[in-house]
Amino acid sequence: MKRYTDDFKASIIKMHTEEKRSVRSLSEEYAVSPASIHNWIKDAKSVELDDGTEVISKEFKKLQKENQRLKEKLKILKATAVLSGKR
């Protein structure tokens, strides 16, 4: 699997969004699969949080996973505290 730099991905996204280049033309010119370009575009879209700040979709997904992991950890800690308090 070929790896692309973040700068390369950003330039492809910029050409698509600002220059209105089609995914197909970019795919053919730069030898990148259309699916990869679509994923880069999707990941680069921004999401507005409740406090008004914006993060890119990829970062938002990462934050959601971290939040879920922390919730599970807190649940375990609470259960541990309850069990240790009964001794």
DSSP file (Angstrom, degrees, kcal/mol; ACC not computed):
  #  RESIDUE AA STRUCTURE BP1 BP2  ACC     N-H-->O    O-->H-N    N-H-->O    O-->H-N    TCO  KAPPA ALPHA  PHI   PSI    X-CA   Y-CA   Z-CA
    1    1 A M              0   0    0      0, 0.0     2,-0.3     0, 0.0     0, 0.0   0.000 360.0 360.0 360.0 131.1    0.0    0.0    0.0
    2    2 A K        -     0   0    0      1,-0.0     2,-0.4     0, 0.0     0, 0.0  -0.582 360.0-144.9 -81.3 138.0    1.4    3.4   -1.0
    3    3 A R        -     0   0    0     -2,-0.3     2,-0.4     0, 0.0    -1,-0.0  -0.834  10.4-159.0-103.7 140.9    1.7    6.1    1.7
    4    4 A Y        -     0   0    0     -2,-0.4     2,-0.0     3,-0.0     0, 0.0  -0.919  20.4-114.2-119.2 145.5    1.1    9.8    0.9
    5    5 A T     >  -     0   0    0     -2,-0.4     4,-2.3     1,-0.1     5,-0.2  -0.331  24.8-117.1 -73.1 158.7    2.3   12.7    2.9
    6    6 A D  H  > S+     0   0    0      1,-0.2     4,-2.6     2,-0.2     5,-0.2   0.862 116.7  55.5 -63.0 -35.5   -0.1   15.0    4.6
    7    7 A D  H  > S+     0   0    0      2,-0.2     4,-2.1     1,-0.2    -1,-0.2   0.902 107.4  48.7 -64.0 -40.9    1.1   17.9    2.4
    8    8 A F  H  > S+     0   0    0      2,-0.2     4,-2.1     1,-0.2    -2,-0.2   0.938 112.3  48.0 -63.7 -46.5    0.3   15.9   -0.7
    9    9 A K  H  X S+     0   0    0     -4,-2.3     4,-2.6     1,-0.2    -2,-0.2   0.917 111.2  51.5 -59.1 -44.0   -3.1   15.0    0.6
   10   10 A A  H  X S+     0   0    0     -4,-2.6     4,-2.5     1,-0.2    -1,-0.2   0.882 108.9  50.7 -62.6 -38.3   -3.8   18.7    1.5
   11   11 A S  H  X S+     0   0    0     -4,-2.1     4,-2.3     2,-0.2    -1,-0.2   0.893 110.5  48.8 -68.6 -37.6   -2.8   19.8   -2.0
   12   12 A I  H  X S+     0   0    0     -4,-2.1     4,-2.0     2,-0.2    -2,-0.2   0.932 112.9  47.8 -64.6 -45.2   -5.1   17.3   -3.6
   13   13 A I  H  X S+     0   0    0     -4,-2.6     4,-2.9     1,-0.2     5,-0.3   0.908 111.3  51.4 -61.4 -42.7   -8.0   18.4   -1.3
   14   14 A K  H  X>S+     0   0    0     -4,-2.5     4,-2.8     1,-0.2     5,-1.1   0.913 108.8  50.1 -62.1 -43.8   -7.2   22.1   -2.1
   15   15 A M  H  <5S+     0   0    0     -4,-2.3     6,-2.1     3,-0.2     4,-0.4   0.884 114.2  46.2 -62.7 -36.6   -7.3   21.4   -5.8
   16   16 A H  H  <5S+     0   0    0     -4,-2.0     4,-0.3     4,-0.2    -2,-0.2   0.932 122.3  32.9 -71.0 -45.7  -10.6   19.7   -5.4
   17   17 A T  H  <5S+     0   0    0     -4,-2.9    -2,-0.2    -5,-0.1    -3,-0.2   0.912 130.5  28.4 -82.0 -43.1  -12.3   22.3   -3.2
   18   18 A E  T  <5S+     0   0    0     -4,-2.8    -3,-0.2    -5,-0.3    -2,-0.1   0.865 129.6  35.8 -89.3 -37.9  -10.8   25.5   -4.4
   19   19 A E  S   <S-     0   0    0     -5,-1.1    -3,-0.2    -4,-0.4    -1,-0.1   0.467 100.5-128.7 -95.0  -1.9  -10.0   24.9   -8.0
   20   20 A K        +     0   0    0     -6,-0.3     2,-0.2    -4,-0.3    -4,-0.2   0.827  46.2 166.7  58.3  35.5  -13.1   22.7   -8.5
   21   21 A R        -     0   0    0     -6,-2.1    -1,-0.2     1,-0.1     2,-0.1  -0.590  36.9-114.6 -77.5 142.5  -11.0   19.8  -10.0
   22   22 A S     >  -     0   0    0     -2,-0.2     4,-2.1     1,-0.1     5,-0.2  -0.418  13.8-123.3 -76.4 153.6  -12.9   16.5  -10.2
   23   23 A V  H  > S+     0   0    0      1,-0.2     4,-2.7     2,-0.2     5,-0.2   0.892 112.8  55.4 -60.6 -39.7  -11.8   13.5   -8.2
   24   24 A R  H  > S+     0   0    0      2,-0.2     4,-2.4     1,-0.2    -1,-0.2   0.932 107.8  46.2 -61.6 -47.7  -11.5   11.6  -11.4
   25   25 A S  H  > S+     0   0    0      1,-0.2     4,-2.5     2,-0.2    -1,-0.2   0.897 114.7  47.9 -64.7 -39.3   -9.1   14.1  -13.0
   26   26 A L  H  X S+     0   0    0     -4,-2.1     4,-2.5     2,-0.2     6,-0.3   0.901 110.8  52.4 -65.8 -40.2   -7.0   14.3   -9.9
   27   27 A S  H  X>S+     0   0    0     -4,-2.7     5,-1.2    -5,-0.2     4,-0.9   0.920 113.4  42.9 -60.8 -45.7   -7.0   10.5   -9.7
   28   28 A E  H  <5S+     0   0    0     -4,-2.4     3,-0.2     2,-0.2    -2,-0.2   0.910 116.3  46.9 -68.6 -43.0   -5.7   10.1  -13.2
   29   29 A E  H  <5S+     0   0    0     -4,-2.5    -2,-0.2     1,-0.2    -1,-0.2   0.879 124.1  30.4 -68.9 -38.5   -3.2   12.9  -13.1
   30   30 A Y  H  <5S-     0   0    0     -4,-2.5    -1,-0.2    -5,-0.2    -2,-0.2   0.331 103.1-121.2-107.1   6.5   -1.6   11.9   -9.7
   31   31 A A  T  <5 +     0   0    0     -4,-0.9     2,-0.4    -3,-0.2    -3,-0.2   0.905  65.2 137.3  54.4  48.1   -2.1    8.1   -9.9
   32   32 A V      < -     0   0    0     -5,-1.2    -1,-0.2    -6,-0.3    -2,-0.1  -0.960  59.7-106.6-121.3 140.5   -4.2    8.0   -6.7
   33   33 A S     >  -     0   0    0     -2,-0.4     4,-1.9     1,-0.1     3,-0.3  -0.366  21.4-127.4 -66.7 144.3   -7.3    5.9   -6.4
   34   34 A P  H  > S+     0   0    0      0, 0.0     4,-2.7     0, 0.0     5,-0.2   0.863 110.4  59.0 -58.1 -35.6  -10.6    7.9   -6.4
   35   35 A A  H  > S+     0   0    0      1,-0.2     4,-2.3     2,-0.2     5,-0.2   0.900 104.3  50.2 -61.8 -40.6  -11.5    6.1   -3.2
   36   36 A S  H  > S+     0   0    0     -3,-0.3     4,-2.5     2,-0.2    -1,-0.2   0.933 111.2  48.1 -62.5 -45.7   -8.4    7.4   -1.4
   37   37 A I  H  X S+     0   0    0     -4,-1.9     4,-2.4     1,-0.2    -2,-0.2   0.919 110.6  51.2 -62.7 -43.4   -9.2   11.0   -2.6
   38   38 A H  H  X S+     0   0    0     -4,-2.7     4,-2.5     1,-0.2    -1,-0.2   0.908 110.6  49.5 -59.7 -41.5  -12.8   10.7   -1.4
   39   39 A N  H  X S+     0   0    0     -4,-2.3     4,-2.7     2,-0.2    -2,-0.2   0.905 109.9  50.6 -64.3 -41.5  -11.6    9.4    2.0
   40   40 A W  H  X S+     0   0    0     -4,-2.5     4,-1.4     2,-0.2    -2,-0.2   0.911 111.8  47.8 -62.6 -41.5   -9.1   12.3    2.3
   41   41 A I  H  X S+     0   0    0     -4,-2.4     4,-0.7     2,-0.2    -2,-0.2   0.929 113.0  48.0 -64.9 -44.9  -11.9   14.8    1.5
   42   42 A K  H >< S+     0   0    0     -4,-2.5     3,-0.9     1,-0.2    15,-0.3   0.917 112.1  49.2 -61.8 -44.5  -14.2   13.2    4.0
   43   43 A D  H 3< S+     0   0    0     -4,-2.7    15,-1.9     1,-0.2    16,-0.3   0.767 108.5  54.7 -67.0 -25.3  -11.6   13.2    6.7
   44   44 A A  H 3< S+     0   0    0     -4,-1.4    -1,-0.2    -5,-0.2    -2,-0.2   0.593  81.4 109.2 -87.1 -10.8  -10.7   16.8    6.1
   45   45 A K    <<  -     0   0    0     -3,-0.9    12,-3.5    -4,-0.7     2,-0.2  -0.364  69.8-122.3 -65.4 145.3  -14.3   18.1    6.6
   46   46 A S  E     -A   56   0A   0     10,-0.3     2,-0.4    11,-0.1    10,-0.3  -0.612  17.6-155.8 -94.4 152.7  -14.8   20.1    9.7
   47   47 A V  E     -A   55   0A   0      8,-3.6     8,-2.2    -2,-0.2     2,-0.5  -0.987  15.3-134.1-124.5 131.4  -17.2   19.4   12.5
   48   48 A E  E     -A   54   0A   0     -2,-0.4     6,-0.2     6,-0.2     2,-0.1  -0.761  21.6-146.0 -89.5 128.1  -18.5   22.1   14.9
   49   49 A L    >   -     0   0    0      4,-3.4     3,-2.0    -2,-0.5    -1,-0.0  -0.341  30.1 -98.0 -85.2 170.2  -18.5   21.1   18.5
   50   50 A D  T 3  S+     0   0    0      1,-0.3    -1,-0.1     2,-0.1    -2,-0.0   0.814 123.5  55.1 -58.7 -32.2  -21.0   22.2   21.2
   51   51 A D  T 3  S-     0   0    0      2,-0.1    -1,-0.3     1,-0.1     3,-0.1   0.393 121.7-105.0 -85.8   5.7  -18.6   25.0   22.4
   52   52 A G  S <  S+     0   0    0     -3,-2.0    -2,-0.1     1,-0.3     2,-0.1   0.295  79.2 128.3  93.5 -10.0  -18.4   26.4   18.9
   53   53 A T        -     0   0    0     -5,-0.1    -4,-3.4     1,-0.0     2,-0.4  -0.419  50.2-136.2 -76.8 157.0  -14.9   25.2   18.1
   54   54 A E  E     +A   48   0A   0     -6,-0.2     2,-0.3    -2,-0.1    -6,-0.2  -0.929  22.8 175.0-117.7 139.8  -14.2   23.3   14.9
   55   55 A V  E     -A   47   0A   0     -8,-2.2    -8,-3.6    -2,-0.4     2,-0.1  -0.944  37.6 -98.3-133.3 157.0  -12.2   20.2   14.3
   56   56 A I  E  >  -A   46   0A   0     -2,-0.3     4,-2.4   -10,-0.3     3,-0.3  -0.419  37.0-110.8 -74.4 155.8  -11.7   18.1   11.3
   57   57 A S  H  > S+     0   0    0    -12,-3.5     4,-2.4   -15,-0.3     5,-0.2   0.864 117.1  54.0 -54.5 -42.5  -13.8   14.9   11.0
   58   58 A K  H  > S+     0   0    0    -15,-1.9     4,-1.7     1,-0.2    -1,-0.2   0.910 111.0  45.6 -61.6 -42.6  -10.8   12.6   11.5
   59   59 A E  H  > S+     0   0    0     -3,-0.3     4,-2.5   -16,-0.3    -1,-0.2   0.874 110.1  55.4 -67.8 -37.3   -9.9   14.4   14.7
   60   60 A F  H  X S+     0   0    0     -4,-2.4     4,-2.3     2,-0.2    -2,-0.2   0.915 107.6  48.7 -61.3 -43.9  -13.5   14.3   15.8
   61   61 A K  H  X S+     0   0    0     -4,-2.4     4,-2.1     1,-0.2    -1,-0.2   0.895 110.8  51.1 -62.6 -39.8  -13.7   10.5   15.4
   62   62 A K  H  X S+     0   0    0     -4,-1.7     4,-2.2     1,-0.2    -2,-0.2   0.908 110.2  49.3 -63.7 -42.2  -10.4   10.2   17.3
   63   63 A L  H  X S+     0   0    0     -4,-2.5     4,-2.6     1,-0.2    -2,-0.2   0.879 108.8  53.0 -65.0 -38.5  -11.9   12.3   20.2
   64   64 A Q  H  X S+     0   0    0     -4,-2.3     4,-2.3     2,-0.2    -1,-0.2   0.916 109.9  47.7 -62.8 -43.3  -15.1   10.2   20.2
   65   65 A K  H  X S+     0   0    0     -4,-2.1     4,-2.4     2,-0.2    -2,-0.2   0.916 112.8  48.6 -64.1 -43.0  -13.0    7.0   20.6
   66   66 A E  H  X S+     0   0    0     -4,-2.2     4,-2.4     1,-0.2    -2,-0.2   0.904 110.3  51.9 -63.4 -41.3  -10.9    8.5   23.4
   67   67 A N  H  X S+     0   0    0     -4,-2.6     4,-2.2     2,-0.2    -2,-0.2   0.913 110.4  48.1 -61.5 -44.0  -14.1    9.7   25.1
   68   68 A Q  H  X S+     0   0    0     -4,-2.3     4,-2.2     2,-0.2    -1,-0.2   0.907 110.9  51.2 -63.7 -41.8  -15.6    6.2   25.0
   69   69 A R  H  X S+     0   0    0     -4,-2.4     4,-2.1     1,-0.2    -2,-0.2   0.907 111.1  48.2 -62.0 -42.1  -12.3    4.7   26.3
   70   70 A L  H  X S+     0   0    0     -4,-2.4     4,-2.5     2,-0.2    -1,-0.2   0.866 108.8  53.5 -68.0 -36.4  -12.3    7.2   29.2
   71   71 A K  H  X S+     0   0    0     -4,-2.2     4,-2.2     2,-0.2    -1,-0.2   0.916 110.3  47.5 -62.6 -42.7  -16.0    6.5   30.0
   72   72 A E  H  X S+     0   0    0     -4,-2.2     4,-2.0     2,-0.2    -2,-0.2   0.899 111.7  50.2 -65.6 -39.7  -15.2    2.7   30.2
   73   73 A K  H  X S+     0   0    0     -4,-2.1     4,-2.4     2,-0.2    -2,-0.2   0.906 110.4  50.0 -63.9 -42.1  -12.2    3.4   32.4
   74   74 A L  H  X S+     0   0    0     -4,-2.5     4,-2.6     2,-0.2    -2,-0.2   0.891 108.2  53.5 -63.6 -40.0  -14.2    5.6   34.7
   75   75 A K  H  X S+     0   0    0     -4,-2.2     4,-2.2     1,-0.2    -1,-0.2   0.912 110.3  47.1 -60.8 -43.2  -16.9    2.8   35.0
   76   76 A I  H  X S+     0   0    0     -4,-2.0     4,-2.4     2,-0.2    -2,-0.2   0.917 111.8  50.3 -65.0 -43.3  -14.2    0.3   36.0
   77   77 A L  H  X S+     0   0    0     -4,-2.4     4,-2.4     1,-0.2    -2,-0.2   0.891 110.0  50.2 -63.3 -39.9  -12.8    2.7   38.6
   78   78 A K  H  X S+     0   0    0     -4,-2.6     4,-2.1     2,-0.2    -1,-0.2   0.917 111.4  48.4 -64.3 -42.9  -16.2    3.4   40.1
   79   79 A A  H  X S+     0   0    0     -4,-2.2     4,-2.4     1,-0.2    -2,-0.2   0.896 111.5  50.4 -63.6 -39.8  -16.9   -0.4   40.3
   80   80 A T  H  X S+     0   0    0     -4,-2.4     4,-2.6     1,-0.2    -2,-0.2   0.900 109.4  50.9 -64.1 -41.6  -13.5   -0.9   41.9
   81   81 A A  H  X S+     0   0    0     -4,-2.4     4,-1.5     2,-0.2    -2,-0.2   0.890 110.3  49.4 -64.3 -39.4  -14.1    1.9   44.4
   82   82 A V  H  X S+     0   0    0     -4,-2.1     4,-0.8     2,-0.2    -2,-0.2   0.926 113.7  45.9 -65.4 -45.5  -17.5    0.4   45.4
   83   83 A L  H >< S+     0   0    0     -4,-2.4     3,-0.7     1,-0.2     4,-0.3   0.897 113.2  48.2 -66.7 -40.3  -15.9   -3.1   45.9
   84   84 A S  H >< S+     0   0    0     -4,-2.6     3,-0.6     1,-0.2    -1,-0.2   0.766 107.1  57.9 -73.4 -23.4  -13.0   -1.8   47.9
   85   85 A G  H 3< S+     0   0    0     -4,-1.5    -1,-0.2     1,-0.2    -2,-0.2   0.686  98.9  60.0 -77.1 -18.5  -15.3    0.2   50.1
   86   86 A K  T <<        0   0    0     -4,-0.8    -1,-0.2    -3,-0.7    -2,-0.2   0.508 360.0 360.0 -87.7  -4.8  -17.2   -2.9   51.1
   87   87 A R    <         0   0    0     -3,-0.6    -1,-0.2    -4,-0.3    -2,-0.1   0.466 360.0 360.0 -80.9 360.0  -14.2   -4.6   52.7
